[in-house]
Amino acid sequence: MPIYEFECTKCHHKFDCLLKVDESYAGLSCPSCGKTSPKKLVSSFRTNNWSTFLDKMEKKVSPDKFK
């Protein structure tokens, strides 16, 4: 289940919520003021899979760098 970021349209409090991918957030309320229907924010995610892959490839191509 992904963690989504929301912002209250009344008090502009930002908060996170753990929801299923297809779960509606219409009934979600702000923990600060209690207003329902917050705005869903676009958030980034981090992973180190790509950098791990690149490190492995570089070790294969030029192993002298990692001695």
PQR file of N, CA, C, O and H, with PARSE charges and radii, in Angstrom:
ATOM      1  N   MET A   1       0.842  -1.175   0.000 -0.4000 1.5000
ATOM      2  CA  MET A   1       0.000   0.000   0.000 -0.0000 2.0000
ATOM      3  C   MET A   1       0.889   1.241   0.000  0.5500 1.7000
ATOM      4  O   MET A   1       1.783   1.371   0.836 -0.5500 1.4000
ATOM      5  N   PRO A   2       0.642   2.141  -0.930 -0.5600 1.5000
ATOM      6  CA  PRO A   2       1.456   3.353  -0.992  0.2800 2.0000
ATOM      7  C   PRO A   2       1.026   4.402   0.032  0.5500 1.7000
ATOM      8  O   PRO A   2      -0.111   4.416   0.503 -0.5500 1.4000
ATOM      9  N   ILE A   3       1.956   5.262   0.352 -0.4000 1.5000
ATOM     10  CA  ILE A   3       1.684   6.392   1.235 -0.0000 2.0000
ATOM     11  C   ILE A   3       1.437   7.614   0.350  0.5500 1.7000
ATOM     12  O   ILE A   3       2.282   7.977  -0.467 -0.5500 1.4000
ATOM     13  H   ILE A   3       2.880   5.251  -0.031  0.4000 1.0000
ATOM     14  N   TYR A   4       0.288   8.235   0.517 -0.4000 1.5000
ATOM     15  CA  TYR A   4      -0.066   9.414  -0.253 -0.0000 2.0000
ATOM     16  C   TYR A   4       0.053  10.665   0.605  0.5500 1.7000
ATOM     17  O   TYR A   4      -0.146  10.617   1.819 -0.5500 1.4000
ATOM     18  H   TYR A   4      -0.399   7.940   1.181  0.4000 1.0000
ATOM     19  N   GLU A   5       0.382  11.788  -0.035 -0.4000 1.5000
ATOM     20  CA  GLU A   5       0.463  13.065   0.662 -0.0000 2.0000
ATOM     21  C   GLU A   5      -0.765  13.898   0.312  0.5500 1.7000
ATOM     22  O   GLU A   5      -1.202  13.932  -0.839 -0.5500 1.4000
ATOM     23  H   GLU A   5       0.544  11.827  -1.021  0.4000 1.0000
ATOM     24  N   PHE A   6      -1.312  14.566   1.321 -0.4000 1.5000
ATOM     25  CA  PHE A   6      -2.493  15.399   1.146 -0.0000 2.0000
ATOM     26  C   PHE A   6      -2.261  16.759   1.771  0.5500 1.7000
ATOM     27  O   PHE A   6      -1.410  16.930   2.644 -0.5500 1.4000
ATOM     28  H   PHE A   6      -0.958  14.538   2.255  0.4000 1.0000
ATOM     29  N   GLU A   7      -3.051  17.738   1.295 -0.4000 1.5000
ATOM     30  CA  GLU A   7      -3.039  19.072   1.881 -0.0000 2.0000
ATOM     31  C   GLU A   7      -4.469  19.510   2.107  0.5500 1.7000
ATOM     32  O   GLU A   7      -5.312  19.386   1.218 -0.5500 1.4000
ATOM     33  H   GLU A   7      -3.742  17.600   0.585  0.4000 1.0000
ATOM     34  N   CYS A   8      -4.743  20.019   3.290 -0.4000 1.5000
ATOM     35  CA  CYS A   8      -6.076  20.491   3.637 -0.0000 2.0000
ATOM     36  C   CYS A   8      -6.379  21.761   2.837  0.5500 1.7000
ATOM     37  O   CYS A   8      -5.531  22.646   2.726 -0.5500 1.4000
ATOM     38  H   CYS A   8      -4.058  20.119   4.012  0.4000 1.0000
ATOM     39  N   THR A   9      -7.571  21.844   2.291 -0.4000 1.5000
ATOM     40  CA  THR A   9      -7.951  23.026   1.510 -0.0000 2.0000
ATOM     41  C   THR A   9      -8.348  24.201   2.406  0.5500 1.7000
ATOM     42  O   THR A   9      -8.481  25.328   1.930 -0.5500 1.4000
ATOM     43  H   THR A   9      -8.260  21.125   2.382  0.4000 1.0000
ATOM     44  N   LYS A  10      -8.536  23.941   3.693 -0.4000 1.5000
ATOM     45  CA  LYS A  10      -8.925  25.005   4.629 -0.0000 2.0000
ATOM     46  C   LYS A  10      -7.710  25.583   5.365  0.5500 1.7000
ATOM     47  O   LYS A  10      -7.446  26.783   5.290 -0.5500 1.4000
ATOM     48  H   LYS A  10      -8.428  23.025   4.080  0.4000 1.0000
ATOM     49  N   CYS A  11      -6.977  24.724   6.076 -0.4000 1.5000
ATOM     50  CA  CYS A  11      -5.864  25.216   6.908 -0.0000 2.0000
ATOM     51  C   CYS A  11      -4.484  24.980   6.276  0.5500 1.7000
ATOM     52  O   CYS A  11      -3.475  25.405   6.837 -0.5500 1.4000
ATOM     53  H   CYS A  11      -7.191  23.749   6.137  0.4000 1.0000
ATOM     54  N   HIS A  12      -4.427  24.308   5.118 -0.4000 1.5000
ATOM     55  CA  HIS A  12      -3.192  24.028   4.364 -0.0000 2.0000
ATOM     56  C   HIS A  12      -2.208  23.137   5.123  0.5500 1.7000
ATOM     57  O   HIS A  12      -1.006  23.165   4.859 -0.5500 1.4000
ATOM     58  H   HIS A  12      -5.247  23.963   4.662  0.4000 1.0000
ATOM     59  N   HIS A  13      -2.724  22.350   6.065 -0.4000 1.5000
ATOM     60  CA  HIS A  13      -1.904  21.378   6.785 -0.0000 2.0000
ATOM     61  C   HIS A  13      -1.587  20.214   5.843  0.5500 1.7000
ATOM     62  O   HIS A  13      -2.485  19.682   5.191 -0.5500 1.4000
ATOM     63  H   HIS A  13      -3.701  22.328   6.279  0.4000 1.0000
ATOM     64  N   LYS A  14      -0.320  19.822   5.773 -0.4000 1.5000
ATOM     65  CA  LYS A  14       0.083  18.687   4.931 -0.0000 2.0000
ATOM     66  C   LYS A  14       0.215  17.456   5.807  0.5500 1.7000
ATOM     67  O   LYS A  14       0.774  17.515   6.902 -0.5500 1.4000
ATOM     68  H   LYS A  14       0.409  20.255   6.303  0.4000 1.0000
ATOM     69  N   PHE A  15      -0.313  16.324   5.306 -0.4000 1.5000
ATOM     70  CA  PHE A  15      -0.244  15.078   6.061 -0.0000 2.0000
ATOM     71  C   PHE A  15      -0.189  13.895   5.114  0.5500 1.7000
ATOM     72  O   PHE A  15      -0.549  14.004   3.942 -0.5500 1.4000
ATOM     73  H   PHE A  15      -0.767  16.277   4.417  0.4000 1.0000
ATOM     74  N   ASP A  16       0.266  12.763   5.635 -0.4000 1.5000
ATOM     75  CA  ASP A  16       0.397  11.523   4.868 -0.0000 2.0000
ATOM     76  C   ASP A  16      -0.694  10.558   5.277  0.5500 1.7000
ATOM     77  O   ASP A  16      -1.207  10.607   6.395 -0.5500 1.4000
ATOM     78  H   ASP A  16       0.559  12.675   6.587  0.4000 1.0000
ATOM     79  N   CYS A  17      -1.044   9.666   4.338 -0.4000 1.5000
ATOM     80  CA  CYS A  17      -2.040   8.647   4.632 -0.0000 2.0000
ATOM     81  C   CYS A  17      -1.723   7.383   3.835  0.5500 1.7000
ATOM     82  O   CYS A  17      -1.373   7.447   2.657 -0.5500 1.4000
ATOM     83  H   CYS A  17      -0.627   9.626   3.430  0.4000 1.0000
ATOM     84  N   LEU A  18      -1.848   6.266   4.482 -0.4000 1.5000
ATOM     85  CA  LEU A  18      -1.614   4.969   3.855 -0.0000 2.0000
ATOM     86  C   LEU A  18      -2.943   4.466   3.298  0.5500 1.7000
ATOM     87  O   LEU A  18      -3.868   4.171   4.055 -0.5500 1.4000
ATOM     88  H   LEU A  18      -2.132   6.214   5.440  0.4000 1.0000
ATOM     89  N   LEU A  19      -3.034   4.370   1.968 -0.4000 1.5000
ATOM     90  CA  LEU A  19      -4.274   3.948   1.304 -0.0000 2.0000
ATOM     91  C   LEU A  19      -3.979   2.879   0.263  0.5500 1.7000
ATOM     92  O   LEU A  19      -2.869   2.796  -0.264 -0.5500 1.4000
ATOM     93  H   LEU A  19      -2.283   4.610   1.353  0.4000 1.0000
ATOM     94  N   LYS A  20      -4.986   2.064  -0.026 -0.4000 1.5000
ATOM     95  CA  LYS A  20      -4.881   1.122  -1.135 -0.0000 2.0000
ATOM     96  C   LYS A  20      -4.902   1.924  -2.435  0.5500 1.7000
ATOM     97  O   LYS A  20      -5.379   3.059  -2.458 -0.5500 1.4000
ATOM     98  H   LYS A  20      -5.887   2.132   0.401  0.4000 1.0000
ATOM     99  N   VAL A  21      -4.391   1.343  -3.503 -0.4000 1.5000
ATOM    100  CA  VAL A  21      -4.289   2.040  -4.778 -0.0000 2.0000
ATOM    101  C   VAL A  21      -5.663   2.486  -5.280  0.5500 1.7000
ATOM    102  O   VAL A  21      -5.798   3.603  -5.779 -0.5500 1.4000
ATOM    103  H   VAL A  21      -4.003   0.421  -3.484  0.4000 1.0000
ATOM    104  N   ASP A  22      -6.666   1.648  -5.158 -0.4000 1.5000
ATOM    105  CA  ASP A  22      -7.992   1.978  -5.678 -0.0000 2.0000
ATOM    106  C   ASP A  22      -8.939   2.534  -4.611  0.5500 1.7000
ATOM    107  O   ASP A  22     -10.129   2.716  -4.871 -0.5500 1.4000
ATOM    108  H   ASP A  22      -6.556   0.740  -4.753  0.4000 1.0000
ATOM    109  N   GLU A  23      -8.418   2.804  -3.417 -0.4000 1.5000
ATOM    110  CA  GLU A  23      -9.252   3.302  -2.322 -0.0000 2.0000
ATOM    111  C   GLU A  23      -9.513   4.806  -2.485  0.5500 1.7000
ATOM    112  O   GLU A  23      -8.598   5.564  -2.808 -0.5500 1.4000
ATOM    113  H   GLU A  23      -7.452   2.657  -3.206  0.4000 1.0000
ATOM    114  N   SER A  24     -10.750   5.229  -2.265 -0.4000 1.5000
ATOM    115  CA  SER A  24     -11.124   6.632  -2.377 -0.0000 2.0000
ATOM    116  C   SER A  24     -10.669   7.409  -1.136  0.5500 1.7000
ATOM    117  O   SER A  24     -10.673   6.881  -0.024 -0.5500 1.4000
ATOM    118  H   SER A  24     -11.493   4.614  -2.003  0.4000 1.0000
ATOM    119  N   TYR A  25     -10.284   8.645  -1.341 -0.4000 1.5000
ATOM    120  CA  TYR A  25      -9.881   9.490  -0.227 -0.0000 2.0000
ATOM    121  C   TYR A  25     -10.887  10.627   0.005  0.5500 1.7000
ATOM    122  O   TYR A  25     -10.579  11.596   0.699 -0.5500 1.4000
ATOM    123  H   TYR A  25     -10.280   9.074  -2.244  0.4000 1.0000
ATOM    124  N   ALA A  26     -12.074  10.509  -0.571 -0.4000 1.5000
ATOM    125  CA  ALA A  26     -13.094  11.553  -0.456 -0.0000 2.0000
ATOM    126  C   ALA A  26     -13.533  11.759   0.992  0.5500 1.7000
ATOM    127  O   ALA A  26     -13.804  12.895   1.380 -0.5500 1.4000
ATOM    128  H   ALA A  26     -12.324   9.722  -1.135  0.4000 1.0000
ATOM    129  N   GLY A  27     -13.612  10.721   1.792 -0.4000 1.5000
ATOM    130  CA  GLY A  27     -14.047  10.835   3.174 -0.0000 2.0000
ATOM    131  C   GLY A  27     -12.927  11.117   4.153  0.5500 1.7000
ATOM    132  O   GLY A  27     -13.162  11.192   5.359 -0.5500 1.4000
ATOM    133  H   GLY A  27     -13.392   9.798   1.477  0.4000 1.0000
ATOM    134  N   LEU A  28     -11.710  11.275   3.653 -0.4000 1.5000
ATOM    135  CA  LEU A  28     -10.552  11.537   4.506 -0.0000 2.0000
ATOM    136  C   LEU A  28     -10.643  12.946   5.096  0.5500 1.7000
ATOM    137  O   LEU A  28     -11.016  13.889   4.398 -0.5500 1.4000
ATOM    138  H   LEU A  28     -11.519  11.214   2.673  0.4000 1.0000
ATOM    139  N   SER A  29     -10.308  13.088   6.367 -0.4000 1.5000
ATOM    140  CA  SER A  29     -10.384  14.407   6.988 -0.0000 2.0000
ATOM    141  C   SER A  29      -9.017  14.856   7.499  0.5500 1.7000
ATOM    142  O   SER A  29      -8.155  14.037   7.817 -0.5500 1.4000
ATOM    143  H   SER A  29     -10.005  12.322   6.934  0.4000 1.0000
ATOM    144  N   CYS A  30      -8.844  16.148   7.570 -0.4000 1.5000
ATOM    145  CA  CYS A  30      -7.596  16.758   8.035 -0.0000 2.0000
ATOM    146  C   CYS A  30      -7.418  16.482   9.529  0.5500 1.7000
ATOM    147  O   CYS A  30      -8.341  16.715  10.310 -0.5500 1.4000
ATOM    148  H   CYS A  30      -9.545  16.813   7.312  0.4000 1.0000
ATOM    149  N   PRO A  31      -6.251  15.992   9.937 -0.5600 1.5000
ATOM    150  CA  PRO A  31      -6.027  15.735  11.366  0.2800 2.0000
ATOM    151  C   PRO A  31      -5.913  17.023  12.189  0.5500 1.7000
ATOM    152  O   PRO A  31      -6.030  16.983  13.413 -0.5500 1.4000
ATOM    153  N   SER A  32      -5.689  18.147  11.539 -0.4000 1.5000
ATOM    154  CA  SER A  32      -5.535  19.412  12.244 -0.0000 2.0000
ATOM    155  C   SER A  32      -6.866  20.121  12.498  0.5500 1.7000
ATOM    156  O   SER A  32      -7.163  20.513  13.626 -0.5500 1.4000
ATOM    157  H   SER A  32      -5.593  18.180  10.545  0.4000 1.0000
ATOM    158  N   CYS A  33      -7.675  20.283  11.424 -0.4000 1.5000
ATOM    159  CA  CYS A  33      -8.920  21.034  11.573 -0.0000 2.0000
ATOM    160  C   CYS A  33     -10.176  20.197  11.367  0.5500 1.7000
ATOM    161  O   CYS A  33     -11.268  20.633  11.732 -0.5500 1.4000
ATOM    162  H   CYS A  33      -7.434  19.965  10.507  0.4000 1.0000
ATOM    163  N   GLY A  34     -10.045  18.997  10.788 -0.4000 1.5000
ATOM    164  CA  GLY A  34     -11.180  18.105  10.606 -0.0000 2.0000
ATOM    165  C   GLY A  34     -11.944  18.270   9.308  0.5500 1.7000
ATOM    166  O   GLY A  34     -12.912  17.544   9.082 -0.5500 1.4000
ATOM    167  H   GLY A  34      -9.158  18.643  10.492  0.4000 1.0000
ATOM    168  N   LYS A  35     -11.545  19.203   8.436 -0.4000 1.5000
ATOM    169  CA  LYS A  35     -12.241  19.386   7.158 -0.0000 2.0000
ATOM    170  C   LYS A  35     -12.019  18.164   6.281  0.5500 1.7000
ATOM    171  O   LYS A  35     -10.919  17.614   6.230 -0.5500 1.4000
ATOM    172  H   LYS A  35     -10.758  19.793   8.619  0.4000 1.0000
ATOM    173  N   THR A  36     -13.076  17.745   5.592 -0.4000 1.5000
ATOM    174  CA  THR A  36     -12.985  16.579   4.707 -0.0000 2.0000
ATOM    175  C   THR A  36     -12.585  16.996   3.298  0.5500 1.7000
ATOM    176  O   THR A  36     -12.532  18.182   2.973 -0.5500 1.4000
ATOM    177  H   THR A  36     -13.969  18.192   5.634  0.4000 1.0000
ATOM    178  N   SER A  37     -12.307  16.001   2.477 -0.4000 1.5000
ATOM    179  CA  SER A  37     -11.916  16.165   1.070 -0.0000 2.0000
ATOM    180  C   SER A  37     -10.652  17.002   0.883  0.5500 1.7000
ATOM    181  O   SER A  37     -10.712  18.097   0.326 -0.5500 1.4000
ATOM    182  H   SER A  37     -12.350  15.038   2.742  0.4000 1.0000
ATOM    183  N   PRO A  38      -9.507  16.492   1.346 -0.5600 1.5000
ATOM    184  CA  PRO A  38      -8.244  17.218   1.147  0.2800 2.0000
ATOM    185  C   PRO A  38      -7.773  17.108  -0.302  0.5500 1.7000
ATOM    186  O   PRO A  38      -8.276  16.289  -1.071 -0.5500 1.4000
ATOM    187  N   LYS A  39      -6.816  17.931  -0.654 -0.4000 1.5000
ATOM    188  CA  LYS A  39      -6.234  17.913  -1.991 -0.0000 2.0000
ATOM    189  C   LYS A  39      -5.081  16.908  -1.997  0.5500 1.7000
ATOM    190  O   LYS A  39      -4.215  16.944  -1.123 -0.5500 1.4000
ATOM    191  H   LYS A  39      -6.407  18.596  -0.030  0.4000 1.0000
ATOM    192  N   LYS A  40      -5.077  16.018  -2.980 -0.4000 1.5000
ATOM    193  CA  LYS A  40      -4.009  15.030  -3.102 -0.0000 2.0000
ATOM    194  C   LYS A  40      -2.810  15.686  -3.775  0.5500 1.7000
ATOM    195  O   LYS A  40      -2.952  16.297  -4.834 -0.5500 1.4000
ATOM    196  H   LYS A  40      -5.781  15.989  -3.690  0.4000 1.0000
ATOM    197  N   LEU A  41      -1.642  15.565  -3.175 -0.4000 1.5000
ATOM    198  CA  LEU A  41      -0.430  16.171  -3.710 -0.0000 2.0000
ATOM    199  C   LEU A  41       0.347  15.177  -4.553  0.5500 1.7000
ATOM    200  O   LEU A  41       0.265  13.965  -4.353 -0.5500 1.4000
ATOM    201  H   LEU A  41      -1.527  15.068  -2.315  0.4000 1.0000
ATOM    202  N   VAL A  42       1.097  15.713  -5.491 -0.4000 1.5000
ATOM    203  CA  VAL A  42       1.990  14.885  -6.294 -0.0000 2.0000
ATOM    204  C   VAL A  42       3.275  14.751  -5.498  0.5500 1.7000
ATOM    205  O   VAL A  42       3.910  15.751  -5.164 -0.5500 1.4000
ATOM    206  H   VAL A  42       1.163  16.697  -5.653  0.4000 1.0000
ATOM    207  N   SER A  43       3.654  13.540  -5.196 -0.4000 1.5000
ATOM    208  CA  SER A  43       4.854  13.315  -4.403 -0.0000 2.0000
ATOM    209  C   SER A  43       5.801  12.380  -5.137  0.5500 1.7000
ATOM    210  O   SER A  43       5.387  11.557  -5.953 -0.5500 1.4000
ATOM    211  H   SER A  43       3.138  12.727  -5.467  0.4000 1.0000
ATOM    212  N   SER A  44       7.066  12.526  -4.831 -0.4000 1.5000
ATOM    213  CA  SER A  44       8.065  11.675  -5.460 -0.0000 2.0000
ATOM    214  C   SER A  44       8.354  10.479  -4.565  0.5500 1.7000
ATOM    215  O   SER A  44       8.003  10.471  -3.385 -0.5500 1.4000
ATOM    216  H   SER A  44       7.403  13.194  -4.168  0.4000 1.0000
ATOM    217  N   PHE A  45       8.983   9.496  -5.125 -0.4000 1.5000
ATOM    218  CA  PHE A  45       9.404   8.349  -4.343 -0.0000 2.0000
ATOM    219  C   PHE A  45      10.874   8.094  -4.627  0.5500 1.7000
ATOM    220  O   PHE A  45      11.406   8.504  -5.659 -0.5500 1.4000
ATOM    221  H   PHE A  45       9.269   9.503  -6.084  0.4000 1.0000
ATOM    222  N   ARG A  46      11.503   7.427  -3.715 -0.4000 1.5000
ATOM    223  CA  ARG A  46      12.931   7.168  -3.852 -0.0000 2.0000
ATOM    224  C   ARG A  46      13.188   5.668  -3.887  0.5500 1.7000
ATOM    225  O   ARG A  46      12.540   4.871  -3.208 -0.5500 1.4000
ATOM    226  H   ARG A  46      11.071   7.094  -2.876  0.4000 1.0000
ATOM    227  N   THR A  47      14.150   5.337  -4.698 -0.4000 1.5000
ATOM    228  CA  THR A  47      14.602   3.952  -4.743 -0.0000 2.0000
ATOM    229  C   THR A  47      16.081   3.958  -5.080  0.5500 1.7000
ATOM    230  O   THR A  47      16.563   4.847  -5.783 -0.5500 1.4000
ATOM    231  H   THR A  47      14.677   5.984  -5.249  0.4000 1.0000
ATOM    232  N   ASN A  48      16.777   2.994  -4.592 -0.4000 1.5000
ATOM    233  CA  ASN A  48      18.198   2.927  -4.930 -0.0000 2.0000
ATOM    234  C   ASN A  48      18.471   1.790  -5.913  0.5500 1.7000
ATOM    235  O   ASN A  48      19.628   1.437  -6.141 -0.5500 1.4000
ATOM    236  H   ASN A  48      16.386   2.272  -4.021  0.4000 1.0000
ATOM    237  N   ASN A  49      17.422   1.215  -6.495 -0.4000 1.5000
ATOM    238  CA  ASN A  49      17.613   0.104  -7.432 -0.0000 2.0000
ATOM    239  C   ASN A  49      18.433   0.518  -8.647  0.5500 1.7000
ATOM    240  O   ASN A  49      19.311  -0.226  -9.082 -0.5500 1.4000
ATOM    241  H   ASN A  49      16.482   1.502  -6.309  0.4000 1.0000
ATOM    242  N   TRP A  50      18.153   1.711  -9.208 -0.4000 1.5000
ATOM    243  CA  TRP A  50      18.858   2.147 -10.402 -0.0000 2.0000
ATOM    244  C   TRP A  50      20.330   2.398 -10.084  0.5500 1.7000
ATOM    245  O   TRP A  50      21.199   1.987 -10.853 -0.5500 1.4000
ATOM    246  H   TRP A  50      17.439   2.316  -8.855  0.4000 1.0000
ATOM    247  N   SER A  51      20.625   3.057  -8.981 -0.4000 1.5000
ATOM    248  CA  SER A  51      22.022   3.331  -8.642 -0.0000 2.0000
ATOM    249  C   SER A  51      22.772   2.038  -8.314  0.5500 1.7000
ATOM    250  O   SER A  51      23.955   1.913  -8.629 -0.5500 1.4000
ATOM    251  H   SER A  51      19.920   3.391  -8.356  0.4000 1.0000
ATOM    252  N   THR A  52      22.094   1.084  -7.688 -0.4000 1.5000
ATOM    253  CA  THR A  52      22.713  -0.210  -7.411 -0.0000 2.0000
ATOM    254  C   THR A  52      23.049  -0.932  -8.712  0.5500 1.7000
ATOM    255  O   THR A  52      24.119  -1.524  -8.845 -0.5500 1.4000
ATOM    256  H   THR A  52      21.133   1.186  -7.432  0.4000 1.0000
ATOM    257  N   PHE A  53      22.125  -0.877  -9.670 -0.4000 1.5000
ATOM    258  CA  PHE A  53      22.351  -1.494 -10.976 -0.0000 2.0000
ATOM    259  C   PHE A  53      23.550  -0.849 -11.676  0.5500 1.7000
ATOM    260  O   PHE A  53      24.407  -1.547 -12.218 -0.5500 1.4000
ATOM    261  H   PHE A  53      21.256  -0.395  -9.562  0.4000 1.0000
ATOM    262  N   LEU A  54      23.606   0.485 -11.661 -0.4000 1.5000
ATOM    263  CA  LEU A  54      24.711   1.183 -12.319 -0.0000 2.0000
ATOM    264  C   LEU A  54      26.048   0.864 -11.663  0.5500 1.7000
ATOM    265  O   LEU A  54      27.052   0.696 -12.355 -0.5500 1.4000
ATOM    266  H   LEU A  54      22.910   1.052 -11.221  0.4000 1.0000
ATOM    267  N   ASP A  55      26.071   0.780 -10.349 -0.4000 1.5000
ATOM    268  CA  ASP A  55      27.305   0.420  -9.647 -0.0000 2.0000
ATOM    269  C   ASP A  55      27.779  -0.971 -10.039  0.5500 1.7000
ATOM    270  O   ASP A  55      28.971  -1.181 -10.262 -0.5500 1.4000
ATOM    271  H   ASP A  55      25.255   0.916  -9.787  0.4000 1.0000
ATOM    272  N   LYS A  56      26.863  -1.913 -10.123 -0.4000 1.5000
ATOM    273  CA  LYS A  56      27.235  -3.280 -10.515 -0.0000 2.0000
ATOM    274  C   LYS A  56      27.793  -3.308 -11.936  0.5500 1.7000
ATOM    275  O   LYS A  56      28.771  -4.002 -12.213 -0.5500 1.4000
ATOM    276  H   LYS A  56      25.894  -1.742  -9.942  0.4000 1.0000
ATOM    277  N   MET A  57      27.164  -2.549 -12.835 -0.4000 1.5000
ATOM    278  CA  MET A  57      27.635  -2.529 -14.218 -0.0000 2.0000
ATOM    279  C   MET A  57      29.015  -1.881 -14.316  0.5500 1.7000
ATOM    280  O   MET A  57      29.875  -2.352 -15.060 -0.5500 1.4000
ATOM    281  H   MET A  57      26.370  -1.986 -12.610  0.4000 1.0000
ATOM    282  N   GLU A  58      29.221  -0.807 -13.568 -0.4000 1.5000
ATOM    283  CA  GLU A  58      30.522  -0.146 -13.606 -0.0000 2.0000
ATOM    284  C   GLU A  58      31.611  -1.048 -13.036  0.5500 1.7000
ATOM    285  O   GLU A  58      32.739  -1.038 -13.529 -0.5500 1.4000
ATOM    286  H   GLU A  58      28.523  -0.424 -12.964  0.4000 1.0000
ATOM    287  N   LYS A  59      31.295  -1.814 -12.021 -0.4000 1.5000
ATOM    288  CA  LYS A  59      32.271  -2.751 -11.459 -0.0000 2.0000
ATOM    289  C   LYS A  59      32.664  -3.805 -12.478  0.5500 1.7000
ATOM    290  O   LYS A  59      33.811  -4.252 -12.509 -0.5500 1.4000
ATOM    291  H   LYS A  59      30.379  -1.821 -11.621  0.4000 1.0000
ATOM    292  N   LYS A  60      31.703  -4.205 -13.318 -0.4000 1.5000
ATOM    293  CA  LYS A  60      32.014  -5.196 -14.354 -0.0000 2.0000
ATOM    294  C   LYS A  60      32.852  -4.586 -15.468  0.5500 1.7000
ATOM    295  O   LYS A  60      33.764  -5.234 -15.982 -0.5500 1.4000
ATOM    296  H   LYS A  60      30.771  -3.842 -13.292  0.4000 1.0000
ATOM    297  N   VAL A  61      32.550  -3.334 -15.852 -0.4000 1.5000
ATOM    298  CA  VAL A  61      33.234  -2.688 -16.954 -0.0000 2.0000
ATOM    299  C   VAL A  61      34.641  -2.221 -16.554  0.5500 1.7000
ATOM    300  O   VAL A  61      35.610  -2.434 -17.284 -0.5500 1.4000
ATOM    301  H   VAL A  61      31.809  -2.808 -15.435  0.4000 1.0000
ATOM    302  N   SER A  62      34.733  -1.587 -15.391 -0.4000 1.5000
ATOM    303  CA  SER A  62      36.044  -1.089 -14.942 -0.0000 2.0000
ATOM    304  C   SER A  62      36.272  -1.442 -13.481  0.5500 1.7000
ATOM    305  O   SER A  62      36.086  -0.603 -12.600 -0.5500 1.4000
ATOM    306  H   SER A  62      33.946  -1.414 -14.798  0.4000 1.0000
ATOM    307  N   PRO A  63      36.674  -2.678 -13.221 -0.5600 1.5000
ATOM    308  CA  PRO A  63      36.877  -3.124 -11.847  0.2800 2.0000
ATOM    309  C   PRO A  63      38.033  -2.433 -11.137  0.5500 1.7000
ATOM    310  O   PRO A  63      38.098  -2.463  -9.908 -0.5500 1.4000
ATOM    311  N   ASP A  64      38.961  -1.801 -11.891 -0.4000 1.5000
ATOM    312  CA  ASP A  64      40.104  -1.120 -11.292 -0.0000 2.0000
ATOM    313  C   ASP A  64      39.677   0.063 -10.424  0.5500 1.7000
ATOM    314  O   ASP A  64      40.391   0.420  -9.487 -0.5500 1.4000
ATOM    315  H   ASP A  64      38.907  -1.777 -12.890  0.4000 1.0000
ATOM    316  N   LYS A  65      38.537   0.673 -10.713 -0.4000 1.5000
ATOM    317  CA  LYS A  65      38.062   1.823  -9.945 -0.0000 2.0000
ATOM    318  C   LYS A  65      37.656   1.447  -8.523  0.5500 1.7000
ATOM    319  O   LYS A  65      37.645   2.297  -7.633 -0.5500 1.4000
ATOM    320  H   LYS A  65      37.957   0.382 -11.474  0.4000 1.0000
ATOM    321  N   PHE A  66      37.331   0.201  -8.312 -0.4000 1.5000
ATOM    322  CA  PHE A  66      36.771  -0.227  -7.030 -0.0000 2.0000
ATOM    323  C   PHE A  66      37.753  -1.021  -6.172  0.5500 1.7000
ATOM    324  O   PHE A  66      37.340  -1.759  -5.278 -0.5500 1.4000
ATOM    325  H   PHE A  66      37.341  -0.490  -9.035  0.4000 1.0000
ATOM    326  N   LYS A  67      39.035  -0.875  -6.438 -0.4000 1.5000
ATOM    327  CA  LYS A  67      40.046  -1.580  -5.646 -0.0000 2.0000
ATOM    328  C   LYS A  67      40.488  -0.740  -4.493  0.5500 1.7000
ATOM    329  O   LYS A  67      41.338  -1.165  -3.709 -0.5500 1.4000
ATOM    330  H   LYS A  67      39.371  -0.276  -7.165  0.4000 1.0000
TER
END
